[in-house]
C-alpha cells in the first residue's frame, strides 16, 4: 500500500517523509517560468503536457509532489495524476517547498 492509502485526505501531508522515500518533484509551470527559477532537482512538465506524460510518470513507480507558482496548477496536476493511478500530492508553490521538506 502506498502512502496515499496510509494518509487520509483529512490528515496533514508529511512532504518531508514523501520526499525522503524518493518522491519526484514535478513543476507544472511553463518552460519559461521554470527557467527563471525552480526547486533543485525538480522536473518541468507543464500542466498542459501532464496527460501526455502519465505513463512515463507511472513507470517510475514513485510518489510525486507537484508544484507551481501558487498551488492552483499543481493541484490540478495532482488530481489528474491521482485519477490515473499515480500517488501524487499538491506541494503548492515551488518557493515554499523547502519549508515543507524541513
C-alpha positions in Angstrom: 0.0 0.0 0.0 1.4 3.4 -0.9 1.4 6.5 1.2 -1.8 7.6 -0.4 -3.5 4.6 1.2 -1.9 5.4 4.6 -2.8 9.0 4.7 -6.4 10.0 4.7 -7.4 13.2 2.9 -8.1 14.8 6.4 -4.6 14.2 7.7 -1.7 16.6 7.1 0.6 15.5 4.3 4.2 14.9 5.5 6.1 16.2 2.5 9.4 15.5 4.1 8.7 11.8 4.6 7.3 11.5 1.0 10.4 13.3 -0.4 12.8 11.2 1.7 11.4 8.0 0.2 12.2 9.2 -3.3 9.3 11.3 -4.4 9.7 13.0 -7.8 9.1 16.8 -7.8 7.2 17.9 -10.9 7.0 21.6 -11.6 3.9 22.2 -13.8 4.7 25.8 -14.7 5.6 26.8 -18.2 9.1 26.2 -19.6 9.7 30.0 -19.4 8.6 30.2 -15.7 10.7 27.1 -14.8 13.8 28.6 -16.5 13.5 31.7 -14.3 13.9 29.6 -11.1 12.9 26.2 -9.8 13.3 23.7 -6.9 16.6 21.9 -7.2 16.1 18.5 -8.8 12.6 19.2 -10.0 11.4 18.1 -13.4 9.4 20.5 -15.6 6.2 19.1 -17.1 3.9 22.0 -17.9 0.3 21.4 -16.9 -0.9 21.2 -20.5 1.5 18.3 -21.1 0.8 16.3 -17.9 -1.7 13.9 -19.7 0.9 13.1 -22.3 3.4 12.0 -19.6 1.2 10.0 -17.3 2.5 6.6 -18.4 6.1 7.8 -18.1 5.5 9.1 -14.6 3.7 5.9 -13.6 6.6 3.8 -14.8 8.9 5.5 -12.2 6.7 3.9 -9.5 7.4 6.7 -7.1 5.2 9.2 -5.4 5.0 12.7 -6.9 4.9 16.1 -5.4 3.6 18.7 -7.8 4.5 22.4 -7.6 3.8 25.6 -9.5 3.7 29.3 -8.7 0.7 29.4 -6.3 -0.6 25.9 -5.9 -3.5 26.1 -8.3 -1.9 24.3 -11.3 -0.1 21.9 -9.1 -3.4 21.0 -7.5 -4.9 20.3 -10.9 -1.9 18.2 -11.9 -2.0 16.2 -8.7 -5.7 15.5 -9.3 -5.1 14.3 -12.8 -2.2 12.1 -11.7 -4.2 10.6 -8.8 -7.2 9.8 -11.1 -4.7 7.9 -13.3 -3.2 5.8 -10.6 -0.2 7.9 -9.6 0.4 8.7 -5.9 0.5 12.5 -6.2 0.4 15.4 -3.7 0.0 19.1 -4.3 3.1 20.8 -2.9 1.8 24.2 -3.7 4.2 27.0 -4.5 7.7 25.8 -5.6 9.2 28.6 -3.4 7.6 27.2 -0.3 8.6 23.6 -0.8 11.9 24.0 1.1 10.0 24.8 4.3 7.7 21.8 3.8 10.7 19.5 3.5 12.4 20.6 6.6 
